[in-house]
Amino acid sequence: MNLLVEVENRLMRTRDRLVAALDASAVGEPVELGDIAQVVDELCRDVVRLPPEDGRPLAEALSLLIRGLDELENRLRQVQAREGRGNAVPSHAARAYGRRPES
């Protein structure tokens, strides 16, 4: 399998995981994306390795992933606020997203 096909497949699987996490968070279910930061980093590195004509079209998909992660973070913060735990993002979500919870 060539790199472009591999990257496209991983991008679709990652998008599907994120959509499932967003759906779960919308109904208050737990979300586990512990490796998502590493997965997105690897995708970005591989997109850069592609010839520009192959990599450029994937930039929008990566951008959508990042916006989805931002939305997930916002939802998790809202859940925390509703549950009376302040603004902190759960530590497993913070690790997955690559940010530390704010104090």
N, C-alpha and C positions, 0 to 999 in steps of 0.2 A: 504494500500500500504506500502511495507516495505521501509526502508530508502534508500537502494541501488537503487531501481527503482525510487524513488522520486528524488534522487540526479542525476541520469542519465537523467531523464526527464528535470530537471531544467538546467542541463548542456547543453543539446541539445537546449533548448529554448534560453539560453544565447548566445550560439554559433550562432544561427540564427539571433538574434538581432545584434550581432557584425558584421556578414557578411552583413546584410542589411545596417548597418552604414558605413562599408567600401565601399560598392557599392555606397551609396549616396555621400560619400565624394569624390569618384572618379569622379563624374560628377558635383561637386560643390553644391550639395544640403545640407541643414542644417542637423546636426546630434544632436540627443538628447538621451543621455544615462545617465541622471542625477542620477540614482540609481545603476549604474553598479558596483561601488566600494563596496557597501553594498552587492549586489548580489554575487559578486565574493568572498567576505569575508565569507559570509554564506556558499557558496559552499565549500570553503576550510575547514571551521570548520566541516561541515558535512562529508566530505571525511575522515578527521582525526578520526571521530567517528566510521567509518566503520571498520570491521575487516580488517587487513592488506591485506589479499588475495582479498578482494573486492575493497579496496581503491587504491592499487598500480596501477591497470590498468587505473584508472581515472586521475592519476597524469599527464599523457601526454596530456590529453584533457585540463586540467587546464593550463598547460604550453602553449598550443596552444592559449588559450584565452588571456593569458598575452602577447604573441607575437603579437596577433591581436590588442590588445590595444596599444601596442608600435607602430605598423604600423599606426593605426588610429591617434595617436598623431603626428607622422611624417607628415602624409597627411594634418592634420589641420594646422600644422606649415607652410607647403608649401603653402597652400591656403592663409594664413595670409601674408606670404612674397610676394606672387604674387599680393595681393590686397594692398600692400604698408603699411601694418600695423605692419611691423617688425616681430619679432619671437614669439610674444606672442600667447599663446593658448587661445582661447576664454574662459572666466571665467566659463561658464557652462560645457565646456569640461574638464577644469582643475578640477572642483569640482567632476565631474563624475569619472575622472581617479585618483583623490586623490593627485594631484600635484598642486602647485601654479604656475601661469605664472611667467616666469623669467623676471626680469626688465632689 
